[in-house]
Amino acid sequence: MIDDDSRSRLVRRFGDDVTAWIDALPGLIATLSARWGLTVVTLAPGGTGVTFLCTNAVLKVTPDHDVAALEARALTAWAGTPAMVDVLDTDLARGALLLEKIDPGTPATDPARVLPHLHTANPAGFPPLRDRVDFLFETVLTRRTGIYYATEHHRARKLAEDDVDQVLLHGDMHPGNVLQSPDGPKAIDPRAHVGDPAFDWMDLVHDGHDLHGADVDLDRVHEWLTAFKPFYG
């Protein structure tokens, strides 16, 4: 059902207990495929679960049902903008999302165009950016490097708590999470939090993308890049 790389990634992300979920995955996918009339075509990379490209939709499943619920809420908040993938249905009791299939789905040529649209959504009820910062430094970076970067974490935590305009953030905005559609670029895989819009611009500025309609002070973006320097090493 999944390859060794995907299995290893899930174990690194969730620990050894996730193996039971992986072993049960064929049955779960069969159940969801029957419910939604899906034909699975191929496995796609995923950060917090497993993603399957199907003939007419995309199926995402995760062992962390809170992740699925948060993403479903965020996609609903962004339903009014063409800059975000649409959610077609959910089965949150199984940690599953059924999403629009983006065609052609190649990397967007101009990914920065999505952010001004995403940042106009209602941010009420989403977790604060400091929670995302803590997770990235304490879990993601530490597992990746074996080092806890306390100074940089403190700097990023301070930026997250500054008194600036608060918007609904994508939370994982890198060029790989923006795909090309006939209607223009569309973002996927949000990790929605509320906070400083400069946070979402980090990777795009780092990679030299044009900042069309940037809703942010570039000085703050560079402050974020300084704090997140260990992630770019």
C-alpha positions in Angstrom: 0.0 0.0 0.0 2.9 2.4 0.8 6.6 2.3 0.1 9.4 1.9 2.6 10.3 5.6 2.5 6.7 6.6 3.4 6.6 4.0 6.2 9.9 5.3 7.6 8.7 8.9 7.4 5.5 8.1 9.2 7.5 6.3 12.0 9.8 9.3 12.3 6.8 11.6 12.5 4.5 9.6 14.8 6.7 7.0 16.5 6.6 3.2 16.4 3.0 3.1 17.4 2.0 4.2 13.9 2.9 0.8 12.5 -0.5 -0.5 13.5 -2.2 2.3 11.5 0.0 1.6 8.5 -0.8 -2.2 8.7 -4.5 -1.3 8.7 -4.2 1.2 5.8 -5.3 -1.2 3.0 -8.6 -1.8 4.7 -9.1 1.9 5.4 -8.4 2.9 1.8 -10.8 0.2 0.6 -13.5 1.5 2.9 -13.0 5.1 1.8 -12.8 4.2 -1.9 -16.1 2.3 -1.7 -17.7 5.3 0.1 -16.6 7.9 -2.4 -16.4 5.8 -5.5 -12.6 6.2 -5.9 -10.1 4.5 -8.1 -6.6 5.0 -6.6 -4.0 5.7 -9.3 -0.8 6.4 -7.3 0.8 7.4 -4.0 2.0 11.0 -3.5 4.3 12.3 -0.9 2.7 13.6 2.3 4.0 15.3 5.4 1.6 14.1 8.2 -0.1 11.1 6.6 -0.6 9.5 3.2 -2.0 11.0 0.0 -3.4 9.1 -2.9 -4.0 10.5 -6.3 -7.3 9.1 -7.7 -9.0 9.4 -11.0 -11.1 12.3 -10.1 -10.0 13.4 -6.7 -7.3 13.3 -4.1 -7.6 11.3 -0.9 -5.6 12.3 2.2 -5.5 10.2 5.4 -3.6 10.7 8.6 -3.3 8.8 11.9 -3.6 12.2 13.6 -7.3 13.0 13.4 -6.7 16.5 14.9 -4.5 17.3 11.9 -7.3 16.3 9.5 -9.9 18.3 11.5 -7.8 21.4 11.5 -7.1 21.2 7.7 -10.8 20.7 7.0 -11.7 23.8 9.0 -9.0 25.8 7.2 -10.2 24.7 3.8 -13.7 25.7 4.7 -12.5 29.1 5.8 -10.7 29.5 2.4 -13.7 28.2 0.4 -14.3 31.6 -1.0 -10.9 32.0 -2.7 -9.7 30.2 -5.8 -6.2 30.3 -4.4 -6.7 27.2 -2.2 -7.6 23.6 -3.1 -11.3 22.8 -2.4 -12.4 20.2 0.1 -15.1 17.9 -1.4 -15.9 15.8 1.6 -14.5 14.6 4.9 -14.6 11.5 7.1 -12.9 13.0 10.2 -13.6 9.9 12.3 -11.2 8.1 10.0 -8.8 11.1 9.6 -9.7 11.4 5.9 -10.1 14.3 3.5 -11.4 14.1 -0.1 -9.9 17.0 -2.1 -10.2 18.5 -5.5 -7.7 17.1 -8.0 -5.7 20.0 -9.4 -4.9 19.7 -13.1 -2.1 19.7 -14.3 -0.9 19.9 -10.7 2.6 20.9 -11.7 4.6 23.3 -9.5 3.1 26.8 -9.9 5.2 29.2 -11.9 4.2 32.1 -9.6 3.4 30.7 -6.1 3.5 34.0 -4.3 0.2 35.1 -6.0 -1.8 32.9 -3.6 -0.8 34.5 -0.3 -2.6 37.9 -0.5 -5.8 35.9 -1.1 -5.3 33.4 1.7 -4.6 36.2 4.2 -8.0 37.7 3.8 -9.9 34.8 5.3 -11.4 34.9 8.8 -8.8 33.8 11.3 -11.1 33.3 14.2 -10.8 30.1 16.1 -7.5 28.9 14.8 -4.4 28.2 17.0 -1.8 30.9 17.5 1.4 31.0 15.5 3.5 30.4 18.6 2.1 26.9 18.7 3.4 26.3 15.1 6.8 27.8 16.0 7.1 25.6 19.1 6.3 22.5 17.1 8.8 23.3 14.3 11.7 23.9 16.7 11.0 21.4 19.4 9.8 18.5 17.2 10.6 18.9 13.5 14.0 20.5 13.7 15.2 18.6 16.7 14.3 15.2 15.1 15.9 16.3 11.9 19.2 17.5 13.4 19.4 16.1 16.9 20.0 19.7 18.1 17.7 22.0 20.0 18.3 25.6 18.7 17.2 27.5 21.8 18.4 30.9 20.8 16.7 30.8 17.4 13.6 29.3 19.0 13.4 32.2 21.5 13.8 34.7 18.7 11.1 33.1 16.6 8.8 32.9 19.6 9.2 36.6 20.3 8.4 37.4 16.6 5.3 35.2 16.9 4.1 37.1 19.9 4.8 40.7 18.6 1.8 43.0 18.3 1.3 42.9 14.5 -1.7 42.4 12.3 -3.1 38.8 12.7 -4.1 36.8 9.6 -5.0 33.3 8.8 -1.7 31.7 7.8 -1.1 28.8 5.5 1.6 27.8 8.0 3.7 25.6 5.6 4.0 27.9 2.6 6.8 26.7 0.4 6.8 26.5 -3.4 6.1 22.8 -3.4 2.8 23.5 -1.7 1.5 25.6 -4.6 0.3 23.8 -7.7 -0.7 25.1 -11.1 -4.4 24.9 -12.2 -6.2 26.3 -15.2 -7.4 29.1 -13.0 -4.0 30.0 -11.6 -1.9 28.8 -8.7 -3.6 26.9 -5.8 -2.2 26.2 -2.4 -2.4 22.8 -0.8 -1.5 21.2 2.6 -2.1 24.1 4.9 -1.1 24.0 8.6 -3.4 26.9 9.5 -2.5 29.2 12.4 -3.2 32.8 13.2 -0.3 35.3 13.3 2.1 37.5 11.5 1.7 37.4 7.7 5.5 37.7 7.3 5.8 34.1 8.5 4.1 32.8 5.4 6.5 34.8 3.1 9.7 33.3 4.4 10.4 30.5 1.9 9.2 32.6 -1.0 11.5 35.4 -0.1 14.3 33.0 0.6 13.9 31.4 -2.9 13.7 34.8 -4.7 10.1 34.7 -5.9 8.4 37.9 -7.0 6.2 39.2 -4.2 3.0 40.3 -6.1 0.7 42.2 -3.8 2.8 41.4 -0.7 0.9 42.3 2.4 4.0 42.4 4.6 6.9 44.4 5.9 10.0 42.7 4.2 12.1 43.7 7.2 10.0 41.4 9.3 10.3 38.6 6.8 14.1 38.9 7.1 13.8 38.8 10.9 11.9 35.5 10.5 14.5 34.2 8.1 17.2 35.0 10.7 15.3 33.1 13.4 14.7 30.1 11.0 18.2 30.0 9.7 18.8 26.4 11.0 15.9 25.2 8.8 17.8 26.5 5.7 21.2 25.0 6.5 
